[in-house]
Amino acid sequence: MEITLEGNPHEFNLPYLLQVKKAGVNRISIGYQSSANDILKDVLNSPHTAGEGLSAVHSSLAAGFDTVNVDLLYRLPGQTFEQWKRDVKTVISLRPENVTTYEYVVHTRTVTERRLAEDRLPPPVIRSEAQAWYEWMRGEMQEAGYVEPRTIPSRSQGIASATPTTPTARDAS
């Protein structure tokens, strides 16, 4: 049976993770989102920093959960392709068992929608460019040994989840 704990990186320190693992949690899903502090703070109003995101992934892997999932967002307002490439390459280098990517959606009547309308946030890239980002990510993930077990259509671009086909670095130890 799979028991998942999902949360923001600032909530996942090693002592806490060891406690929840002992209580029976065997899968962790981390809302990493981005490795860019400006995106995390200014666009997402995130409670965590990029450093806390990395620390949460490292701690989750060190705690020895059966599955560690890392969530990434693309097409965020102001996000550049270079930032997206860094995010993807960073997460791949950490070798979690699963990576899930989501296209960021600006919902109506939200703070983000208002800030975009007031030119307080740069607009996200156009859909065709976001599709190219997604296709680039798929190639990188496949090259790193991840497979895409499912693509679930959503109201936006869709959700891609990838799991490595080769043993992770910690499997070898």
N, C-alpha and C positions, 0 to 999 in steps of 0.2 A: 504494500500500500504506500502511495506517495502522499507525504504531508509537506505542504509548501508554506514557507514564510516569505512574504513579499514586503519590501520596504525601501526606504530611502537610505543611501549610504551612511549618513551620519548616525543612523541607529544601529549599525552593525559593527561593533567592536568584538575582538576575539573572545573576551570573557563571556559576553552576552551570547555570542554564537555557540560557544561550547555548552552553555546552559540549555539553549533551545534544542541543540542536537541531542543532548542527554534526555530531554523531554520527549523526543521522538520525531522531531522535524528532520527530514532527510533531503529536502530540496529548498534551496534559497534562490529567490529572484530579486535582483538588485536593480533599482531604478537609477542606473548610472547616468543615462541620458547623453552626456557630453563631457569631454575633457577640457572644455573651454570655460574658464571661470566667468568671463563676461556673458556668455550665453546662459550659463546656469543662473547667474544673479539677475542680469538685466532683462532677459527674455522669459525665463521660466520661474523667476522668483523662487528659486530652489533653496531649500534649507541646507544643502550640502555644497561643498567645494569639490573641485577636481581632485585634490589630494585625498579628501575623504572618500571619494569614489574609488580611487585606486586602493586605498587602505581596506575598504569594505570587500573588494574582490579578493585581495591577498588574504585577508582574515577568513573569508568564507572558504577559500581553497585550503588554507591551513587547517581549518576546523574539520575538514574531511567529509563534507556532505556528499551524498551520492551524486547530486546534480547541483551545479551552480549556474544560474542563468543571469545574463547581463542584458539589460534593455538599453538600446540606443535610439536616439531620435535624429531624423534628418529633415531638411527643408524647414528649419527653424528660421524665424525672422533674423536677418543679418548673418546667418551662418554661411561660411564660404566653403567651397569644395576642398580647399586645403585643410580646414578644420575637420570636415567630415572624413577625409582621408586619414588624418591623425587619429580621430576617434576610432575608426575601424581598425587601423593598424595597432593601436594601443591595446584594444580589447583582444584582438587575435593573439598578440604577444603574451597575454595573461593566460591563455588556453582554458577558458571556462568550458564546461561541457556543452553549454547552449548559449546562443546569442540571438536575441530577438530585436528586429529593427522595426520602427514605426515611422511613418510619415507624419510630421507634426500637422495638426489640423487647427486652424483658427476658427473657433466657434463664435457664433453670433452672441452679441450682448456680453462679451467678456472684456476683461481689462486689456488683454492683448489686442483684440479687435479695435478697441478705443484708442490704444496707443499707436497702432498702425495708422488709423484714420487721422490722428493728430500729428503724423510724421515724427513721432517720438521713438519709433522703431523702424529700422530698414525693412522693406518687404522681403518675404521669402522668395527664393528663386522660382522661376516659372515651372510649371508642371513638367514640360519636356526636359528641362535641365535636371529636375529632381529625378526623373526616370533614368537619365544617364548616370546620376549618382548611385541610384539603386542598382543598376546593372553593373557598375564598377564594383560596388560592394559585393555583389553576388560572385563575381569573378575572383575577388580577393579571398572571400570565404572558401570557395571551392578549392582554390590553389593552396589554402592552408589546411585542407583536409576536412572541411565542414561540408555537410550535405543539407539540402533544404527539404525537410520531411513534409512540409506543408506550406501552402500559401493560402491564407484565408482572406477573401475579399472583405474590405471594410468600406465605410462611407468615403474613405480617402483612397490612397494608393493601394493599401493592403498591408499585410503583416508577413514578414518573412522570418522564419525561425531556422536556425542552422545548428547542427550538432556535428562535432568532429567525427570523421570516420577512422581516424588513426588515434592510437593511445595518446593521452595528454602527457605532459612532462612529469606530472606527479604519479602517473601510472607506472612509469619506468623506474621510480625509486622504491 
